[in-house]
């Protein structure tokens, strides 16, 4: 079953924290803790005295107690009282909840599959198998991107975290969610990219929302993976209606021609990592990848936070 994972969100400065983020201590399972940066934790070097460490711990505890006393609030995911100060009103448990998908998936589009039988003895789902037949007959490809991977299913706590970022404007959540997105990108067969492009919003929609969540996530992935961020290399030129409730073919038609690469020379011959928050049928990622490939990109690979079933109608 797809699960959920989480990371912290509060911005903290200091050399010690930067060192912990770049060299996180392994957990009992041999993996770095995603929640390493969730709350304010003054860092200490091994050379600093024990009494100082104890004093800082007591000071932090006192600050958390005062904060919850004078500014009581509930976690916007589980609705339990927040006991520590965080950059977004989400508790550490919820930030830690999402776990990466570890089940069977299509090796091409990354579709999550319930059983290996759905592959019919191939590495591909039915959609990608049909695309392979089309390539052999009329040179058409089902997807313009080379491969796609998602961190986990669009459900439970991960879904709630994405919605708090996307619809409630909790921008600090982009930091922990960006870590999950970087994990999804690490599952792609290709690991070397020349440029990172967020799926763009139409300017009208971005003005209404105040930000593009794909850009906020991409900025975190760019920082973590050291891939140059190129937010303006692909733009949305048509304000398409929401994809809500549309079937796969209708989604594909809805976004056809919606994207444009204003300066093809910036992507020509380059390997592009395209990122977004949620992938459903792949129609939006396909249309964006098609524009990049038509502009001369050497290839496009897709990473998203979540994979949604088309029946989840709140996905835009």
C-alpha positions as CSV (number, residue, x, y, z in Angstrom):
1,X,0.0,0.0,0.0
2,X,1.2,3.5,-0.8
3,X,2.0,5.4,2.4
4,X,3.1,8.7,3.5
5,X,6.2,10.6,4.8
6,X,7.0,13.9,6.1
7,X,9.6,16.5,6.9
8,X,9.7,19.6,9.0
9,X,9.0,23.1,7.7
10,X,10.4,25.8,9.9
11,X,13.2,27.9,8.6
12,X,16.2,27.9,10.9
13,X,19.5,29.5,10.2
14,X,22.9,28.5,11.5
15,X,25.9,26.4,10.5
16,X,24.9,23.4,12.6
17,X,21.5,23.0,11.0
18,X,23.0,23.3,7.5
19,X,25.4,20.5,8.4
20,X,22.6,18.3,9.7
21,X,20.6,18.8,6.5
22,X,23.5,18.0,4.2
23,X,24.7,15.1,6.4
24,X,21.5,13.9,8.3
25,X,22.0,11.3,11.0
26,X,20.7,7.9,10.0
27,X,17.7,6.4,11.7
28,X,17.4,2.9,12.9
29,X,16.4,1.9,9.4
30,X,19.5,3.4,7.8
31,X,17.5,6.4,6.3
32,X,17.8,10.1,7.1
33,X,14.9,11.4,9.2
34,X,12.6,13.6,7.0
35,X,11.5,15.6,10.1
36,X,15.1,16.8,10.9
37,X,14.2,20.4,10.3
38,X,10.6,20.6,11.5
39,X,11.0,22.7,14.6
40,X,13.3,25.3,16.0
41,X,16.3,23.3,17.4
42,X,19.4,25.4,18.2
43,X,22.4,23.2,17.0
44,X,25.3,22.3,19.1
45,X,28.8,21.1,18.2
46,X,30.4,18.3,20.1
47,X,32.9,20.7,21.6
48,X,30.2,22.8,23.4
49,X,29.7,22.0,27.1
50,X,26.9,19.8,28.4
51,X,25.5,22.6,30.6
52,X,25.0,24.7,27.5
53,X,23.2,21.9,25.7
54,X,20.9,21.4,28.8
55,X,20.3,25.2,28.9
56,X,19.3,25.4,25.3
57,X,17.0,22.4,25.7
58,X,15.3,24.0,28.7
59,X,15.0,27.3,26.8
60,X,13.4,25.7,23.9
61,X,11.0,23.8,26.1
62,X,10.1,27.1,27.8
63,X,9.6,28.8,24.5
64,X,7.3,26.1,23.2
65,X,5.3,26.2,26.4
66,X,4.9,30.0,26.2
67,X,4.0,29.8,22.6
68,X,1.2,27.2,23.1
69,X,0.0,29.1,26.2
70,X,-0.4,32.5,24.5
71,X,-1.0,31.4,20.9
72,X,-2.9,28.1,21.2
73,X,-3.6,26.5,17.8
74,X,-4.5,23.2,16.3
75,X,-2.7,21.2,13.7
76,X,-4.5,21.9,10.4
77,X,-4.2,18.2,9.4
78,X,-5.1,16.1,12.5
79,X,-6.6,18.9,14.6
80,X,-4.6,18.1,17.7
81,X,-3.0,20.9,19.7
82,X,0.4,22.1,18.5
83,X,2.9,21.6,21.3
84,X,5.9,23.2,19.5
85,X,6.5,26.3,17.4
86,X,6.5,25.5,13.6
87,X,6.6,27.6,10.5
88,X,3.2,26.2,9.4
89,X,0.4,25.1,11.6
90,X,1.1,21.4,11.1
91,X,2.3,19.0,13.9
92,X,5.5,17.0,13.6
93,X,3.5,13.7,13.5
94,X,1.7,14.8,10.4
95,X,4.8,16.1,8.8
96,X,6.3,12.7,9.4
97,X,3.3,10.7,8.3
98,X,3.8,10.3,4.5
99,X,5.9,7.3,3.4
100,X,7.2,6.6,-0.1
101,X,5.3,4.2,-2.4
102,X,6.9,0.8,-2.5
103,X,4.5,-1.2,-4.5
104,X,4.3,-2.2,-8.2
105,X,4.3,0.6,-10.7
106,X,4.6,1.0,-14.5
107,X,8.3,1.4,-15.4
108,X,7.4,4.2,-17.9
109,X,4.6,6.4,-16.6
110,X,5.0,5.4,-12.9
111,X,1.3,4.4,-12.6
112,X,0.7,2.7,-9.3
113,X,-0.6,-0.8,-9.9
114,X,-2.5,-3.1,-7.5
115,X,-0.8,-6.3,-8.7
116,X,1.9,-7.5,-11.1
117,X,-0.9,-9.1,-13.2
118,X,-1.7,-5.7,-14.5
119,X,1.6,-5.6,-16.3
120,X,0.8,-8.8,-18.3
121,X,4.3,-10.0,-18.1
122,X,5.8,-6.6,-19.3
123,X,7.3,-3.7,-17.4
124,X,4.5,-1.4,-18.7
125,X,0.9,-0.6,-17.8
126,X,-1.9,-0.9,-20.4
127,X,-1.7,2.7,-21.4
128,X,2.0,2.6,-22.1
129,X,1.7,-0.8,-23.9
130,X,-0.8,0.9,-26.2
131,X,1.6,3.7,-26.7
132,X,4.3,1.2,-27.7
133,X,2.0,-0.2,-30.3
134,X,1.3,3.2,-31.7
135,X,5.0,3.9,-32.0
136,X,5.5,0.8,-34.0
137,X,2.6,1.6,-36.4
138,X,2.5,5.4,-36.9
139,X,5.4,6.7,-34.9
140,X,3.2,8.4,-32.3
141,X,4.1,8.1,-28.6
142,X,1.5,7.9,-25.8
143,X,3.6,10.2,-23.6
144,X,6.1,12.8,-24.6
145,X,8.1,12.3,-21.4
146,X,10.6,9.5,-21.1
147,X,9.6,8.4,-17.6
148,X,7.6,9.6,-14.6
149,X,7.8,8.9,-10.8
150,X,5.7,10.0,-7.9
151,X,6.5,9.9,-4.2
152,X,3.2,8.4,-3.0
153,X,-0.5,8.1,-3.6
154,X,-2.6,11.2,-3.4
155,X,-4.4,10.2,-0.2
156,X,-4.3,10.6,3.5
157,X,-1.9,13.0,5.1
158,X,0.1,13.6,1.9
159,X,-3.1,14.7,0.2
160,X,-4.0,17.0,3.1
161,X,-0.5,18.6,3.2
162,X,-0.6,19.3,-0.6
163,X,-4.0,20.9,-0.2
164,X,-2.9,23.0,2.7
165,X,0.0,24.3,0.5
166,X,-2.0,24.7,-2.6
167,X,-5.3,26.0,-1.5
168,X,-4.6,27.5,2.0
169,X,-1.4,29.1,1.1
170,X,0.8,27.5,3.7
171,X,4.0,28.1,1.8
172,X,6.5,26.8,4.4
173,X,5.1,23.4,3.6
174,X,7.0,23.6,0.3
175,X,10.2,22.8,2.1
176,X,9.3,19.4,3.6
177,X,7.2,18.5,0.5
178,X,10.1,19.5,-1.7
179,X,12.2,16.8,0.1
180,X,9.6,14.2,-0.8
181,X,9.6,15.4,-4.4
182,X,13.4,15.1,-4.5
183,X,13.0,11.5,-3.2
184,X,10.6,10.8,-6.1
185,X,13.2,12.2,-8.6
186,X,15.8,9.8,-7.2
187,X,13.7,6.9,-8.4
188,X,14.0,7.9,-12.0
189,X,16.4,5.8,-14.1
190,X,18.2,9.0,-15.2
191,X,19.8,11.0,-12.4
192,X,21.7,13.6,-14.4
193,X,19.7,16.6,-15.6
194,X,20.7,19.9,-17.2
195,X,17.7,22.0,-16.1
196,X,14.7,21.8,-13.8
197,X,11.3,23.1,-15.0
198,X,8.1,23.4,-12.9
199,X,4.8,22.9,-14.6
200,X,3.6,26.5,-15.1
201,X,0.3,28.0,-14.2
202,X,-1.4,30.5,-16.4
203,X,-0.5,34.1,-15.2
204,X,-4.2,34.7,-14.4
205,X,-4.5,31.7,-12.2
206,X,-1.1,32.3,-10.6
207,X,-2.2,35.9,-9.7
208,X,-5.4,34.6,-8.2
209,X,-3.6,32.0,-6.0
210,X,-0.6,34.2,-5.3
211,X,2.0,31.6,-6.2
212,X,2.7,28.5,-8.3
213,X,3.0,25.6,-6.0
214,X,5.1,23.7,-8.6
215,X,7.6,26.5,-8.6
216,X,7.9,26.5,-4.8
217,X,8.5,22.7,-4.8
218,X,10.9,23.0,-7.7
219,X,13.0,25.6,-5.9
220,X,13.5,23.0,-3.0
221,X,14.4,20.2,-5.5
222,X,16.8,22.5,-7.2
223,X,18.5,23.3,-3.9
224,X,18.7,19.7,-2.8
225,X,19.7,18.2,-6.2
226,X,21.9,21.1,-7.4
227,X,19.9,21.3,-10.7
228,X,19.6,24.8,-12.3
229,X,16.0,26.0,-11.9
230,X,14.5,27.5,-15.1
231,X,10.9,28.6,-14.2
232,X,10.5,30.8,-17.3
233,X,11.7,28.3,-19.9
234,X,8.1,26.9,-20.3
235,X,5.0,29.1,-20.0
236,X,1.3,28.5,-20.1
237,X,-0.2,30.5,-22.9
238,X,-3.8,29.2,-22.6
239,X,-5.9,29.4,-19.4
240,X,-7.5,26.0,-19.6
241,X,-10.5,25.0,-17.5
242,X,-9.8,22.8,-14.5
243,X,-9.3,19.1,-15.3
244,X,-11.8,18.1,-12.6
245,X,-14.1,15.3,-13.6
246,X,-12.6,14.9,-17.2
247,X,-11.7,11.6,-18.6
248,X,-8.2,10.9,-19.9
249,X,-9.0,11.8,-23.5
250,X,-10.8,14.9,-22.4
251,X,-7.9,16.0,-20.2
252,X,-5.5,15.5,-23.1
253,X,-7.6,17.6,-25.4
254,X,-8.1,20.3,-22.7
255,X,-4.4,21.0,-22.3
256,X,-3.3,20.5,-25.9
257,X,-1.3,23.5,-27.1
258,X,-1.5,25.1,-23.6
259,X,2.3,25.4,-23.2
260,X,5.0,27.3,-25.0
261,X,8.8,27.5,-24.8
262,X,9.6,31.2,-25.5
263,X,13.3,30.8,-25.9
264,X,14.0,27.3,-27.5
265,X,17.7,27.8,-27.3
266,X,17.6,27.6,-23.5
267,X,16.3,24.0,-23.6
268,X,17.7,22.8,-26.9
269,X,19.7,19.6,-26.5
270,X,19.2,19.6,-22.7
271,X,17.8,16.9,-20.4
272,X,14.9,18.4,-18.5
273,X,13.4,17.3,-15.1
274,X,9.8,18.5,-15.1
275,X,8.1,18.7,-11.7
276,X,4.6,19.2,-10.4
277,X,2.5,18.4,-7.3
278,X,0.1,15.8,-8.6
279,X,0.0,13.4,-11.6
280,X,-3.3,11.9,-12.6
281,X,-3.6,10.7,-16.2
282,X,-0.3,12.4,-17.2
283,X,-2.1,14.7,-19.7
284,X,-0.7,18.0,-18.3
285,X,2.8,16.5,-18.0
286,X,2.6,15.2,-21.6
287,X,1.5,18.6,-23.0
288,X,4.3,20.4,-21.2
289,X,6.9,17.7,-22.2
290,X,5.7,17.9,-25.8
291,X,6.3,21.7,-25.9
292,X,9.8,21.2,-24.4
293,X,10.6,18.4,-26.9
294,X,9.3,20.4,-29.8
295,X,11.6,23.2,-28.7
296,X,14.5,20.8,-29.0
297,X,14.9,19.3,-25.5
298,X,16.9,16.1,-25.6
299,X,14.4,14.4,-23.3
300,X,12.0,15.1,-20.4
301,X,11.6,13.2,-17.2
302,X,8.8,13.9,-14.7
303,X,8.7,13.8,-10.9
304,X,5.6,14.6,-8.8
305,X,4.7,14.5,-5.2
306,X,1.6,12.3,-5.6
307,X,0.0,10.0,-8.0
308,X,-3.8,10.4,-8.1
309,X,-6.5,8.1,-9.4
310,X,-8.6,9.8,-12.1
311,X,-11.7,9.4,-9.9
312,X,-10.2,11.8,-7.3
313,X,-12.1,14.8,-8.7
314,X,-10.5,17.5,-6.5
315,X,-7.2,17.2,-8.5
316,X,-6.8,20.1,-10.9
